[in-house]
Structures are given as structure tokens and as C-alpha cells.
Amino acid sequence: MSDGVPDELPDSTVVGRLPLGKRVRRTVGWIARWGGVALMVAVVYVAVGLVPVNRGFKPTPGGVKVYLVSSAVHADLIVPLHVGNINWRDFLPDESFAGGWPAMATHMSVGWGDRGFF
């Protein structure tokens, strides 16, 4: 002992160091928290895999060409009016449009964006 300070201090009195029991509890708590998070991620992953999502889907032979047009505030999805047995004119009657469907239209555009901008 020099200058009134003992040469060795017990672990519990050393600054910045916790007693062994507290360190173990802190470590076990950390493992429990992150283990719980990992378990929840695994449960969600398995649950999502079990949800049926249009399992009977069959792609159109040759595919369907669609277009996406976008800017900083707006985006449009452009799709053909008639593909296979789907005709968008059946779902969106002439009354939906000022002047009706244009006779020569082959595609339609569905847009979304900032309504206040337009």
C-alpha cells in the first residue's frame, strides 16, 4: 500500500468493472433479448412461407409487355387494354372518361403521384 491506496482492489470496487454476477445477468439478458428477436424473425419467415399466394397463377404465354413511366413526383403504369380474356374496357365503362374511350386506344395508363402537384 502506497499513498493510502491498496495495491489490489476487489473486483466489485474497480471502476468500470461489474461484479461477476451482474456481468452474467447482463450477458444473459442481452442473449435473451436478441435471441427473442431472432426467434420472432424466424417465426415470421416461416409463417409468410405458409401463406398461400395465388398458387394457381399461370403466366400468359409469351408474357405481357407493360411500361413504367416516372418522374420525381409521379409514376404511370401503362398496360395493354386487351390481353387474353381481360379487356379493361369492360371494367372501366365509357362514362368513366370525358368523351369516352378513344377508338384507337391500345394501352391505358394508371398513374399515382402527388395530387396537389397536378
Biopython code that builds the backbone (N, CA, C, O; Angstrom):
import numpy as np
from Bio.PDB.StructureBuilder import StructureBuilder

atoms = [
    (1, "MET", "N", (0.843, -1.157, 0.000)),
    (1, "MET", "CA", (0.000, 0.000, 0.000)),
    (1, "MET", "C", (0.891, 1.224, 0.000)),
    (1, "MET", "O", (1.752, 1.384, 0.865)),
    (2, "SER", "N", (0.671, 2.099, -0.995)),
    (2, "SER", "CA", (1.427, 3.341, -1.033)),
    (2, "SER", "C", (0.446, 4.479, -1.203)),
    (2, "SER", "O", (-0.521, 4.347, -1.953)),
    (3, "ASP", "N", (0.662, 5.559, -0.547)),
    (3, "ASP", "CA", (-0.211, 6.730, -0.574)),
    (3, "ASP", "C", (-1.632, 6.416, -0.124)),
    (3, "ASP", "O", (-2.564, 7.093, -0.560)),
    (4, "GLY", "N", (-1.831, 5.434, 0.715)),
    (4, "GLY", "CA", (-3.137, 5.119, 1.257)),
    (4, "GLY", "C", (-4.037, 4.348, 0.316)),
    (4, "GLY", "O", (-5.200, 4.123, 0.651)),
    (5, "VAL", "N", (-3.550, 3.926, -0.859)),
    (5, "VAL", "CA", (-4.362, 3.157, -1.811)),
    (5, "VAL", "C", (-3.855, 1.731, -1.795)),
    (5, "VAL", "O", (-2.667, 1.496, -2.017)),
    (6, "PRO", "N", (-4.743, 0.762, -1.532)),
    (6, "PRO", "CA", (-4.292, -0.634, -1.516)),
    (6, "PRO", "C", (-3.814, -1.071, -2.904)),
    (6, "PRO", "O", (-4.301, -0.573, -3.919)),
    (7, "ASP", "N", (-2.866, -1.998, -2.940)),
    (7, "ASP", "CA", (-2.308, -2.479, -4.210)),
    (7, "ASP", "C", (-3.352, -3.239, -5.025)),
    (7, "ASP", "O", (-3.382, -3.131, -6.251)),
    (8, "GLU", "N", (-4.197, -3.999, -4.357)),
    (8, "GLU", "CA", (-5.219, -4.765, -5.062)),
    (8, "GLU", "C", (-6.579, -4.410, -4.498)),
    (8, "GLU", "O", (-6.763, -4.335, -3.283)),
    (9, "LEU", "N", (-7.548, -4.190, -5.409)),
    (9, "LEU", "CA", (-8.911, -3.905, -5.001)),
    (9, "LEU", "C", (-9.778, -5.092, -5.394)),
    (9, "LEU", "O", (-9.521, -5.733, -6.413)),
    (10, "PRO", "N", (-10.794, -5.392, -4.606)),
    (10, "PRO", "CA", (-11.715, -6.462, -5.022)),
    (10, "PRO", "C", (-12.389, -6.067, -6.342)),
    (10, "PRO", "O", (-12.536, -4.878, -6.626)),
    (11, "ASP", "N", (-12.802, -7.061, -7.157)),
    (11, "ASP", "CA", (-13.420, -6.806, -8.459)),
    (11, "ASP", "C", (-14.585, -5.831, -8.385)),
    (11, "ASP", "O", (-14.761, -5.012, -9.287)),
    (12, "SER", "N", (-15.380, -5.905, -7.330)),
    (12, "SER", "CA", (-16.591, -5.091, -7.255)),
    (12, "SER", "C", (-16.296, -3.612, -7.037)),
    (12, "SER", "O", (-17.193, -2.784, -7.195)),
    (13, "THR", "N", (-15.075, -3.261, -6.680)),
    (13, "THR", "CA", (-14.786, -1.850, -6.422)),
    (13, "THR", "C", (-13.954, -1.209, -7.526)),
    (13, "THR", "O", (-13.684, -0.009, -7.481)),
    (14, "VAL", "N", (-13.545, -2.001, -8.518)),
    (14, "VAL", "CA", (-12.751, -1.447, -9.612)),
    (14, "VAL", "C", (-13.685, -0.646, -10.514)),
    (14, "VAL", "O", (-14.746, -1.133, -10.904)),
    (15, "VAL", "N", (-13.293, 0.566, -10.840)),
    (15, "VAL", "CA", (-14.113, 1.446, -11.661)),
    (15, "VAL", "C", (-14.255, 0.854, -13.054)),
    (15, "VAL", "O", (-13.270, 0.417, -13.649)),
    (16, "GLY", "N", (-15.501, 0.839, -13.587)),
    (16, "GLY", "CA", (-15.748, 0.356, -14.934)),
    (16, "GLY", "C", (-15.891, -1.138, -15.033)),
    (16, "GLY", "O", (-16.008, -1.665, -16.139)),
    (17, "ARG", "N", (-15.886, -1.834, -13.936)),
    (17, "ARG", "CA", (-15.998, -3.283, -13.977)),
    (17, "ARG", "C", (-17.118, -3.718, -13.051)),
    (17, "ARG", "O", (-17.163, -3.312, -11.890)),
    (18, "LEU", "N", (-18.014, -4.535, -13.555)),
    (18, "LEU", "CA", (-19.126, -5.013, -12.746)),
    (18, "LEU", "C", (-18.737, -6.294, -12.039)),
    (18, "LEU", "O", (-17.872, -7.030, -12.514)),
    (19, "PRO", "N", (-19.368, -6.566, -10.907)),
    (19, "PRO", "CA", (-19.144, -7.859, -10.271)),
    (19, "PRO", "C", (-19.574, -8.980, -11.220)),
    (19, "PRO", "O", (-20.409, -8.772, -12.100)),
    (20, "LEU", "N", (-19.003, -10.156, -11.033)),
    (20, "LEU", "CA", (-19.256, -11.287, -11.923)),
    (20, "LEU", "C", (-20.746, -11.572, -12.061)),
    (20, "LEU", "O", (-21.214, -11.801, -13.176)),
    (21, "GLY", "N", (-21.493, -11.568, -10.992)),
    (21, "GLY", "CA", (-22.926, -11.860, -11.039)),
    (21, "GLY", "C", (-23.677, -10.892, -11.931)),
    (21, "GLY", "O", (-24.541, -11.305, -12.705)),
    (22, "LYS", "N", (-23.359, -9.603, -11.834)),
    (22, "LYS", "CA", (-24.029, -8.600, -12.672)),
    (22, "LYS", "C", (-23.627, -8.750, -14.134)),
    (22, "LYS", "O", (-24.448, -8.562, -15.031)),
    (23, "ARG", "N", (-22.364, -9.088, -14.370)),
    (23, "ARG", "CA", (-21.927, -9.285, -15.758)),
    (23, "ARG", "C", (-22.659, -10.464, -16.384)),
    (23, "ARG", "O", (-23.084, -10.398, -17.537)),
    (24, "VAL", "N", (-22.806, -11.546, -15.616)),
    (24, "VAL", "CA", (-23.501, -12.732, -16.124)),
    (24, "VAL", "C", (-24.963, -12.383, -16.414)),
    (24, "VAL", "O", (-25.486, -12.744, -17.467)),
    (25, "ARG", "N", (-25.623, -11.684, -15.488)),
    (25, "ARG", "CA", (-27.024, -11.306, -15.694)),
    (25, "ARG", "C", (-27.168, -10.390, -16.907)),
    (25, "ARG", "O", (-28.110, -10.533, -17.686)),
    (26, "ARG", "N", (-26.250, -9.465, -17.065)),
    (26, "ARG", "CA", (-26.302, -8.549, -18.217)),
    (26, "ARG", "C", (-26.127, -9.338, -19.518)),
    (26, "ARG", "O", (-26.844, -9.096, -20.490)),
    (27, "THR", "N", (-25.192, -10.268, -19.541)),
    (27, "THR", "CA", (-24.950, -11.075, -20.735)),
    (27, "THR", "C", (-26.148, -11.960, -21.051)),
    (27, "THR", "O", (-26.563, -12.066, -22.205)),
    (28, "VAL", "N", (-26.701, -12.595, -20.019)),
    (28, "VAL", "CA", (-27.877, -13.449, -20.218)),
    (28, "VAL", "C", (-29.058, -12.604, -20.713)),
    (28, "VAL", "O", (-29.805, -13.043, -21.587)),
    (29, "GLY", "N", (-29.229, -11.414, -20.169)),
    (29, "GLY", "CA", (-30.300, -10.525, -20.625)),
    (29, "GLY", "C", (-30.122, -10.130, -22.086)),
    (29, "GLY", "O", (-31.085, -10.100, -22.853)),
    (30, "TRP", "N", (-28.881, -9.827, -22.463)),
    (30, "TRP", "CA", (-28.599, -9.457, -23.848)),
    (30, "TRP", "C", (-28.909, -10.624, -24.782)),
    (30, "TRP", "O", (-29.531, -10.441, -25.829)),
    (31, "ILE", "N", (-28.476, -11.814, -24.402)),
    (31, "ILE", "CA", (-28.730, -13.008, -25.218)),
    (31, "ILE", "C", (-30.233, -13.259, -25.320)),
    (31, "ILE", "O", (-30.733, -13.592, -26.394)),
    (32, "ALA", "N", (-30.950, -13.104, -24.216)),
    (32, "ALA", "CA", (-32.397, -13.328, -24.218)),
    (32, "ALA", "C", (-33.099, -12.334, -25.144)),
    (32, "ALA", "O", (-33.981, -12.718, -25.912)),
    (33, "ARG", "N", (-32.708, -11.051, -25.072)),
    (33, "ARG", "CA", (-33.354, -10.047, -25.935)),
    (33, "ARG", "C", (-33.101, -10.344, -27.404)),
    (33, "ARG", "O", (-34.039, -10.417, -28.198)),
    (34, "TRP", "N", (-31.834, -10.516, -27.767)),
    (34, "TRP", "CA", (-31.514, -10.742, -29.171)),
    (34, "TRP", "C", (-31.944, -12.122, -29.641)),
    (34, "TRP", "O", (-32.262, -12.306, -30.816)),
    (35, "GLY", "N", (-31.956, -13.079, -28.747)),
    (35, "GLY", "CA", (-32.483, -14.402, -29.091)),
    (35, "GLY", "C", (-33.971, -14.319, -29.387)),
    (35, "GLY", "O", (-34.472, -14.975, -30.301)),
    (36, "GLY", "N", (-34.678, -13.502, -28.600)),
    (36, "GLY", "CA", (-36.105, -13.297, -28.846)),
    (36, "GLY", "C", (-36.349, -12.642, -30.194)),
    (36, "GLY", "O", (-37.271, -13.024, -30.915)),
    (37, "VAL", "N", (-35.534, -11.665, -30.537)),
    (37, "VAL", "CA", (-35.656, -11.002, -31.840)),
    (37, "VAL", "C", (-35.402, -12.012, -32.960)),
    (37, "VAL", "O", (-36.148, -12.056, -33.938)),
    (38, "ALA", "N", (-34.367, -12.812, -32.821)),
    (38, "ALA", "CA", (-34.047, -13.816, -33.838)),
    (38, "ALA", "C", (-35.182, -14.838, -33.967)),
    (38, "ALA", "O", (-35.518, -15.263, -35.072)),
    (39, "LEU", "N", (-35.765, -15.227, -32.838)),
    (39, "LEU", "CA", (-36.879, -16.174, -32.861)),
    (39, "LEU", "C", (-38.080, -15.570, -33.576)),
    (39, "LEU", "O", (-38.731, -16.254, -34.366)),
    (40, "MET", "N", (-38.386, -14.303, -33.316)),
    (40, "MET", "CA", (-39.516, -13.651, -33.976)),
    (40, "MET", "C", (-39.280, -13.562, -35.491)),
    (40, "MET", "O", (-40.204, -13.790, -36.272)),
    (41, "VAL", "N", (-38.069, -13.237, -35.903)),
    (41, "VAL", "CA", (-37.758, -13.172, -37.337)),
    (41, "VAL", "C", (-37.962, -14.545, -37.968)),
    (41, "VAL", "O", (-38.520, -14.644, -39.061)),
    (42, "ALA", "N", (-37.520, -15.598, -37.299)),
    (42, "ALA", "CA", (-37.677, -16.955, -37.819)),
    (42, "ALA", "C", (-39.155, -17.335, -37.914)),
    (42, "ALA", "O", (-39.573, -17.950, -38.895)),
    (43, "VAL", "N", (-39.943, -16.977, -36.907)),
    (43, "VAL", "CA", (-41.376, -17.296, -36.910)),
    (43, "VAL", "C", (-42.076, -16.577, -38.063)),
    (43, "VAL", "O", (-42.883, -17.180, -38.771)),
    (44, "VAL", "N", (-41.774, -15.301, -38.252)),
    (44, "VAL", "CA", (-42.384, -14.534, -39.350)),
    (44, "VAL", "C", (-41.971, -15.130, -40.694)),
    (44, "VAL", "O", (-42.803, -15.262, -41.591)),
    (45, "TYR", "N", (-40.711, -15.486, -40.840)),
    (45, "TYR", "CA", (-40.218, -16.074, -42.084)),
    (45, "TYR", "C", (-40.971, -17.359, -42.411)),
    (45, "TYR", "O", (-41.389, -17.558, -43.552)),
    (46, "VAL", "N", (-41.146, -18.225, -41.426)),
    (46, "VAL", "CA", (-41.861, -19.488, -41.637)),
    (46, "VAL", "C", (-43.333, -19.221, -41.914)),
    (46, "VAL", "O", (-43.916, -19.840, -42.804)),
    (47, "ALA", "N", (-43.949, -18.299, -41.156)),
    (47, "ALA", "CA", (-45.370, -18.002, -41.325)),
    (47, "ALA", "C", (-45.654, -17.446, -42.714)),
    (47, "ALA", "O", (-46.644, -17.824, -43.340)),
    (48, "VAL", "N", (-44.804, -16.561, -43.197)),
    (48, "VAL", "CA", (-45.010, -15.980, -44.529)),
    (48, "VAL", "C", (-44.891, -17.058, -45.590)),
    (48, "VAL", "O", (-45.612, -17.023, -46.587)),
    (49, "GLY", "N", (-44.011, -17.997, -45.399)),
    (49, "GLY", "CA", (-43.859, -19.087, -46.363)),
    (49, "GLY", "C", (-45.060, -20.006, -46.403)),
    (49, "GLY", "O", (-45.269, -20.688, -47.406)),
    (50, "LEU", "N", (-45.856, -20.049, -45.351)),
    (50, "LEU", "CA", (-47.022, -20.924, -45.290)),
    (50, "LEU", "C", (-48.286, -20.276, -45.837)),
    (50, "LEU", "O", (-49.279, -20.965, -46.074)),
    (51, "VAL", "N", (-48.266, -18.956, -46.043)),
    (51, "VAL", "CA", (-49.447, -18.254, -46.536)),
    (51, "VAL", "C", (-49.560, -18.502, -48.043)),
    (51, "VAL", "O", (-48.627, -18.211, -48.792)),
    (52, "PRO", "N", (-50.708, -19.041, -48.491)),
    (52, "PRO", "CA", (-50.854, -19.268, -49.921)),
    (52, "PRO", "C", (-50.986, -17.950, -50.669)),
    (52, "PRO", "O", (-51.779, -17.087, -50.290)),
    (53, "VAL", "N", (-50.211, -17.802, -51.724)),
    (53, "VAL", "CA", (-50.234, -16.574, -52.506)),
    (53, "VAL", "C", (-50.430, -16.950, -53.970)),
    (53, "VAL", "O", (-49.471, -17.258, -54.679)),
    (54, "ASN", "N", (-51.676, -16.922, -54.408)),
    (54, "ASN", "CA", (-52.010, -17.162, -55.807)),
    (54, "ASN", "C", (-51.259, -18.367, -56.364)),
    (54, "ASN", "O", (-50.593, -18.270, -57.394)),
    (55, "ARG", "N", (-51.370, -19.491, -55.681)),
    (55, "ARG", "CA", (-50.622, -20.695, -56.065)),
    (55, "ARG", "C", (-51.014, -21.209, -57.456)),
    (55, "ARG", "O", (-50.231, -21.908, -58.099)),
    (56, "GLY", "N", (-52.226, -20.865, -57.923)),
    (56, "GLY", "CA", (-52.678, -21.343, -59.228)),
    (56, "GLY", "C", (-52.283, -20.435, -60.386)),
    (56, "GLY", "O", (-52.745, -20.642, -61.508)),
    (57, "PHE", "N", (-51.439, -19.432, -60.143)),
    (57, "PHE", "CA", (-51.064, -18.476, -61.179)),
    (57, "PHE", "C", (-50.328, -19.158, -62.315)),
    (57, "PHE", "O", (-49.406, -19.946, -62.102)),
    (58, "LYS", "N", (-50.758, -18.836, -63.533)),
    (58, "LYS", "CA", (-50.061, -19.320, -64.720)),
    (58, "LYS", "C", (-49.759, -18.106, -65.594)),
    (58, "LYS", "O", (-50.685, -17.409, -66.009)),
    (59, "PRO", "N", (-48.490, -17.837, -65.883)),
    (59, "PRO", "CA", (-48.159, -16.667, -66.695)),
    (59, "PRO", "C", (-48.729, -16.783, -68.110)),
    (59, "PRO", "O", (-48.891, -17.879, -68.646)),
    (60, "THR", "N", (-49.019, -15.651, -68.681)),
    (60, "THR", "CA", (-49.504, -15.593, -70.056)),
    (60, "THR", "C", (-48.404, -16.082, -70.989)),
    (60, "THR", "O", (-47.262, -15.635, -70.883)),
    (61, "PRO", "N", (-48.733, -16.999, -71.907)),
    (61, "PRO", "CA", (-47.699, -17.448, -72.847)),
    (61, "PRO", "C", (-47.134, -16.253, -73.616)),
    (61, "PRO", "O", (-47.885, -15.462, -74.187)),
    (62, "GLY", "N", (-45.852, -16.132, -73.625)),
    (62, "GLY", "CA", (-45.207, -15.016, -74.302)),
    (62, "GLY", "C", (-45.119, -13.772, -73.452)),
    (62, "GLY", "O", (-44.436, -12.820, -73.829)),
    (63, "GLY", "N", (-45.798, -13.752, -72.301)),
    (63, "GLY", "CA", (-45.742, -12.610, -71.399)),
    (63, "GLY", "C", (-46.592, -11.444, -71.865)),
    (63, "GLY", "O", (-47.166, -11.471, -72.954)),
    (64, "VAL", "N", (-46.665, -10.428, -71.034)),
    (64, "VAL", "CA", (-47.389, -9.202, -71.351)),
    (64, "VAL", "C", (-46.421, -8.055, -71.124)),
    (64, "VAL", "O", (-45.856, -7.919, -70.039)),
    (65, "LYS", "N", (-46.230, -7.230, -72.142)),
    (65, "LYS", "CA", (-45.307, -6.112, -72.024)),
    (65, "LYS", "C", (-46.032, -4.951, -71.349)),
    (65, "LYS", "O", (-47.060, -4.486, -71.840)),
    (66, "VAL", "N", (-45.493, -4.486, -70.225)),
    (66, "VAL", "CA", (-46.021, -3.313, -69.521)),
    (66, "VAL", "C", (-44.898, -2.287, -69.438)),
    (66, "VAL", "O", (-43.720, -2.627, -69.539)),
    (67, "TYR", "N", (-45.279, -1.038, -69.253)),
    (67, "TYR", "CA", (-44.301, 0.046, -69.199)),
    (67, "TYR", "C", (-44.480, 0.825, -67.909)),
    (67, "TYR", "O", (-45.584, 0.901, -67.372)),
    (68, "LEU", "N", (-43.423, 1.389, -67.426)),
    (68, "LEU", "CA", (-43.459, 2.261, -66.265)),
    (68, "LEU", "C", (-42.813, 3.579, -66.654)),
    (68, "LEU", "O", (-41.671, 3.618, -67.112)),
    (69, "VAL", "N", (-43.558, 4.649, -66.465)),
    (69, "VAL", "CA", (-43.051, 5.988, -66.747)),
    (69, "VAL", "C", (-43.078, 6.732, -65.427)),
    (69, "VAL", "O", (-44.106, 6.749, -64.751)),
    (70, "SER", "N", (-41.966, 7.348, -65.045)),
    (70, "SER", "CA", (-41.950, 8.014, -63.746)),
    (70, "SER", "C", (-41.146, 9.299, -63.799)),
    (70, "SER", "O", (-40.289, 9.501, -64.659)),
    (71, "SER", "N", (-41.465, 10.161, -62.835)),
    (71, "SER", "CA", (-40.695, 11.383, -62.618)),
    (71, "SER", "C", (-40.500, 11.500, -61.112)),
    (71, "SER", "O", (-40.794, 10.557, -60.379)),
    (72, "ALA", "N", (-40.020, 12.620, -60.651)),
    (72, "ALA", "CA", (-39.766, 12.785, -59.222)),
    (72, "ALA", "C", (-41.058, 12.815, -58.405)),
    (72, "ALA", "O", (-41.029, 12.519, -57.211)),
    (73, "VAL", "N", (-42.186, 13.163, -59.019)),
    (73, "VAL", "CA", (-43.428, 13.304, -58.251)),
    (73, "VAL", "C", (-44.571, 12.450, -58.775)),
    (73, "VAL", "O", (-45.659, 12.479, -58.200)),
    (74, "HIS", "N", (-44.367, 11.699, -59.837)),
    (74, "HIS", "CA", (-45.473, 10.976, -60.443)),
    (74, "HIS", "C", (-44.968, 9.704, -61.112)),
    (74, "HIS", "O", (-43.825, 9.643, -61.567)),
    (75, "ALA", "N", (-45.825, 8.689, -61.169)),
    (75, "ALA", "CA", (-45.488, 7.456, -61.867)),
    (75, "ALA", "C", (-46.729, 6.927, -62.571)),
    (75, "ALA", "O", (-47.834, 7.035, -62.040)),
    (76, "ASP", "N", (-46.561, 6.360, -63.753)),
    (76, "ASP", "CA", (-47.643, 5.751, -64.526)),
    (76, "ASP", "C", (-47.257, 4.325, -64.876)),
    (76, "ASP", "O", (-46.118, 4.052, -65.256)),
    (77, "LEU", "N", (-48.211, 3.426, -64.744)),
    (77, "LEU", "CA", (-48.068, 2.059, -65.210)),
    (77, "LEU", "C", (-48.912, 1.965, -66.473)),
    (77, "LEU", "O", (-50.115, 2.219, -66.429)),
    (78, "ILE", "N", (-48.304, 1.605, -67.594)),
    (78, "ILE", "CA", (-49.002, 1.545, -68.870)),
    (78, "ILE", "C", (-49.158, 0.072, -69.246)),
    (78, "ILE", "O", (-48.182, -0.668, -69.371)),
    (79, "VAL", "N", (-50.417, -0.326, -69.421)),
    (79, "VAL", "CA", (-50.740, -1.724, -69.707)),
    (79, "VAL", "C", (-51.603, -1.805, -70.964)),
    (79, "VAL", "O", (-52.293, -0.844, -71.303)),
    (80, "PRO", "N", (-51.569, -2.954, -71.663)),
    (80, "PRO", "CA", (-52.431, -3.114, -72.832)),
    (80, "PRO", "C", (-53.901, -3.157, -72.409)),
    (80, "PRO", "O", (-54.226, -3.653, -71.330)),
    (81, "LEU", "N", (-54.788, -2.634, -73.264)),
    (81, "LEU", "CA", (-56.219, -2.648, -72.960)),
    (81, "LEU", "C", (-56.806, -4.047, -73.015)),
    (81, "LEU", "O", (-57.730, -4.363, -72.265)),
    (82, "HIS", "N", (-56.284, -4.883, -73.890)),
    (82, "HIS", "CA", (-56.861, -6.210, -74.065)),
    (82, "HIS", "C", (-55.742, -7.246, -74.110)),
    (82, "HIS", "O", (-54.868, -7.198, -74.976)),
    (83, "VAL", "N", (-55.782, -8.184, -73.162)),
    (83, "VAL", "CA", (-54.822, -9.282, -73.120)),
    (83, "VAL", "C", (-55.585, -10.537, -72.753)),
    (83, "VAL", "O", (-56.233, -10.586, -71.708)),
    (84, "GLY", "N", (-55.518, -11.548, -73.597)),
    (84, "GLY", "CA", (-56.224, -12.794, -73.319)),
    (84, "GLY", "C", (-57.701, -12.540, -73.121)),
    (84, "GLY", "O", (-58.360, -11.969, -73.990)),
    (85, "ASN", "N", (-58.229, -12.963, -71.976)),
    (85, "ASN", "CA", (-59.654, -12.766, -71.705)),
    (85, "ASN", "C", (-59.924, -11.534, -70.846)),
    (85, "ASN", "O", (-61.038, -11.361, -70.352)),
    (86, "ILE", "N", (-58.932, -10.684, -70.662)),
    (86, "ILE", "CA", (-59.116, -9.451, -69.881)),
    (86, "ILE", "C", (-59.189, -8.272, -70.833)),
    (86, "ILE", "O", (-58.286, -8.043, -71.639)),
    (87, "ASN", "N", (-60.286, -7.525, -70.724)),
    (87, "ASN", "CA", (-60.457, -6.315, -71.509)),
    (87, "ASN", "C", (-60.788, -5.191, -70.527)),
    (87, "ASN", "O", (-61.860, -5.196, -69.922)),
    (88, "TRP", "N", (-59.885, -4.236, -70.365)),
    (88, "TRP", "CA", (-60.081, -3.169, -69.397)),
    (88, "TRP", "C", (-61.299, -2.314, -69.714)),
    (88, "TRP", "O", (-61.844, -1.665, -68.821)),
    (89, "ARG", "N", (-61.734, -2.303, -70.970)),
    (89, "ARG", "CA", (-62.929, -1.539, -71.327)),
    (89, "ARG", "C", (-64.160, -2.076, -70.592)),
    (89, "ARG", "O", (-65.105, -1.328, -70.340)),
    (90, "ASP", "N", (-64.154, -3.366, -70.247)),
    (90, "ASP", "CA", (-65.279, -3.957, -69.501)),
    (90, "ASP", "C", (-65.314, -3.462, -68.057)),
    (90, "ASP", "O", (-66.387, -3.348, -67.465)),
    (91, "PHE", "N", (-64.155, -3.170, -67.494)),
    (91, "PHE", "CA", (-64.078, -2.737, -66.099)),
    (91, "PHE", "C", (-64.228, -1.224, -65.948)),
    (91, "PHE", "O", (-64.677, -0.739, -64.909)),
    (92, "LEU", "N", (-63.853, -0.487, -66.982)),
    (92, "LEU", "CA", (-63.923, 0.974, -66.955)),
    (92, "LEU", "C", (-64.803, 1.433, -68.117)),
    (92, "LEU", "O", (-64.309, 1.629, -69.228)),
    (93, "PRO", "N", (-66.100, 1.605, -67.868)),
    (93, "PRO", "CA", (-67.022, 1.951, -68.954)),
    (93, "PRO", "C", (-66.744, 3.343, -69.522)),
    (93, "PRO", "O", (-66.038, 4.150, -68.917)),
    (94, "ASP", "N", (-67.306, 3.598, -70.677)),
    (94, "ASP", "CA", (-67.118, 4.881, -71.372)),
    (94, "ASP", "C", (-67.450, 6.070, -70.485)),
    (94, "ASP", "O", (-66.807, 7.115, -70.590)),
    (95, "GLU", "N", (-68.448, 5.930, -69.609)),
    (95, "GLU", "CA", (-68.865, 7.045, -68.751)),
    (95, "GLU", "C", (-67.757, 7.466, -67.780)),
    (95, "GLU", "O", (-67.822, 8.548, -67.196)),
    (96, "SER", "N", (-66.760, 6.629, -67.609)),
    (96, "SER", "CA", (-65.665, 6.948, -66.694)),
    (96, "SER", "C", (-64.765, 8.039, -67.240)),
    (96, "SER", "O", (-63.979, 8.626, -66.497)),
    (97, "PHE", "N", (-64.871, 8.318, -68.536)),
    (97, "PHE", "CA", (-63.964, 9.257, -69.189)),
    (97, "PHE", "C", (-64.748, 10.354, -69.876)),
    (97, "PHE", "O", (-65.811, 10.117, -70.448)),
    (98, "ALA", "N", (-64.211, 11.546, -69.811)),
    (98, "ALA", "CA", (-64.808, 12.658, -70.559)),
    (98, "ALA", "C", (-64.598, 12.370, -72.040)),
    (98, "ALA", "O", (-63.456, 12.320, -72.497)),
    (99, "GLY", "N", (-65.658, 12.183, -72.789)),
    (99, "GLY", "CA", (-65.537, 11.880, -74.214)),
    (99, "GLY", "C", (-65.453, 10.388, -74.503)),
    (99, "GLY", "O", (-65.391, 10.005, -75.671)),
    (100, "GLY", "N", (-65.448, 9.542, -73.495)),
    (100, "GLY", "CA", (-65.404, 8.090, -73.700)),
    (100, "GLY", "C", (-64.011, 7.584, -74.049)),
    (100, "GLY", "O", (-63.052, 8.351, -74.131)),
    (101, "TRP", "N", (-63.928, 6.286, -74.251)),
    (101, "TRP", "CA", (-62.671, 5.664, -74.638)),
    (101, "TRP", "C", (-62.295, 6.103, -76.043)),
    (101, "TRP", "O", (-63.149, 6.080, -76.930)),
    (102, "PRO", "N", (-61.071, 6.496, -76.278)),
    (102, "PRO", "CA", (-60.657, 6.787, -77.660)),
    (102, "PRO", "C", (-60.709, 5.494, -78.481)),
    (102, "PRO", "O", (-60.270, 4.441, -78.019)),
    (103, "ALA", "N", (-61.243, 5.584, -79.687)),
    (103, "ALA", "CA", (-61.439, 4.401, -80.526)),
    (103, "ALA", "C", (-60.125, 3.695, -80.858)),
    (103, "ALA", "O", (-60.094, 2.469, -80.965)),
    (104, "MET", "N", (-59.059, 4.443, -81.021)),
    (104, "MET", "CA", (-57.780, 3.858, -81.444)),
    (104, "MET", "C", (-56.894, 3.442, -80.263)),
    (104, "MET", "O", (-55.764, 3.003, -80.477)),
    (105, "ALA", "N", (-57.377, 3.569, -79.040)),
    (105, "ALA", "CA", (-56.542, 3.278, -77.865)),
    (105, "ALA", "C", (-56.178, 1.799, -77.826)),
    (105, "ALA", "O", (-57.036, 0.934, -78.006)),
    (106, "THR", "N", (-54.908, 1.517, -77.589)),
    (106, "THR", "CA", (-54.434, 0.143, -77.441)),
    (106, "THR", "C", (-53.893, -0.120, -76.041)),
    (106, "THR", "O", (-53.800, -1.270, -75.614)),
    (107, "HIS", "N", (-53.532, 0.957, -75.319)),
    (107, "HIS", "CA", (-52.989, 0.838, -73.970)),
    (107, "HIS", "C", (-53.691, 1.849, -73.061)),
    (107, "HIS", "O", (-54.292, 2.815, -73.530)),
    (108, "MET", "N", (-53.601, 1.609, -71.777)),
    (108, "MET", "CA", (-54.099, 2.593, -70.821)),
    (108, "MET", "C", (-53.048, 2.829, -69.759)),
    (108, "MET", "O", (-52.199, 1.976, -69.498)),
    (109, "SER", "N", (-53.118, 3.981, -69.163)),
    (109, "SER", "CA", (-52.141, 4.395, -68.163)),
    (109, "SER", "C", (-52.845, 4.568, -66.826)),
    (109, "SER", "O", (-53.872, 5.239, -66.729)),
    (110, "VAL", "N", (-52.283, 3.959, -65.812)),
    (110, "VAL", "CA", (-52.782, 4.131, -64.453)),
    (110, "VAL", "C", (-51.682, 4.865, -63.704)),
    (110, "VAL", "O", (-50.547, 4.391, -63.647)),
    (111, "GLY", "N", (-52.008, 6.015, -63.130)),
    (111, "GLY", "CA", (-50.972, 6.828, -62.510)),
    (111, "GLY", "C", (-51.210, 7.071, -61.045)),
    (111, "GLY", "O", (-52.338, 6.993, -60.559)),
    (112, "TRP", "N", (-50.137, 7.367, -60.348)),
    (112, "TRP", "CA", (-50.217, 7.784, -58.967)),
    (112, "TRP", "C", (-49.100, 8.766, -58.703)),
    (112, "TRP", "O", (-48.026, 8.696, -59.302)),
    (113, "GLY", "N", (-49.372, 9.675, -57.803)),
    (113, "GLY", "CA", (-48.380, 10.695, -57.501)),
    (113, "GLY", "C", (-48.976, 11.724, -56.561)),
    (113, "GLY", "O", (-49.980, 11.452, -55.902)),
    (114, "ASP", "N", (-48.389, 12.872, -56.489)),
    (114, "ASP", "CA", (-48.821, 13.934, -55.596)),
    (114, "ASP", "C", (-49.988, 14.682, -56.221)),
    (114, "ASP", "O", (-49.806, 15.459, -57.158)),
    (115, "ARG", "N", (-51.191, 14.444, -55.696)),
    (115, "ARG", "CA", (-52.402, 15.042, -56.267)),
    (115, "ARG", "C", (-52.332, 16.577, -56.272)),
    (115, "ARG", "O", (-52.795, 17.209, -57.222)),
    (116, "GLY", "N", (-51.768, 17.169, -55.240)),
    (116, "GLY", "CA", (-51.655, 18.609, -55.158)),
    (116, "GLY", "C", (-50.771, 19.198, -56.243)),
    (116, "GLY", "O", (-50.947, 20.354, -56.628)),
    (117, "PHE", "N", (-49.831, 18.422, -56.735)),
    (117, "PHE", "CA", (-48.929, 18.881, -57.789)),
    (117, "PHE", "C", (-49.659, 19.018, -59.110)),
    (117, "PHE", "O", (-49.368, 19.918, -59.898)),
    (118, "PHE", "N", (-50.607, 18.124, -59.352)),
    (118, "PHE", "CA", (-51.321, 18.121, -60.622)),
    (118, "PHE", "C", (-52.610, 18.868, -60.498)),
    (118, "PHE", "O", (-53.358, 18.977, -61.470)),
]
sb = StructureBuilder()
sb.init_structure("model")
sb.init_model(0)
sb.init_chain("A")
sb.init_seg("    ")
for serial, (resi, resn, name, xyz) in enumerate(atoms, 1):
    if name == "N":
        sb.init_residue(resn, " ", resi, " ")
    sb.init_atom(name, np.array(xyz, "f"), 0.0, 1.0, " ", f" {name:<3s}", serial, name[0])
structure = sb.get_structure()
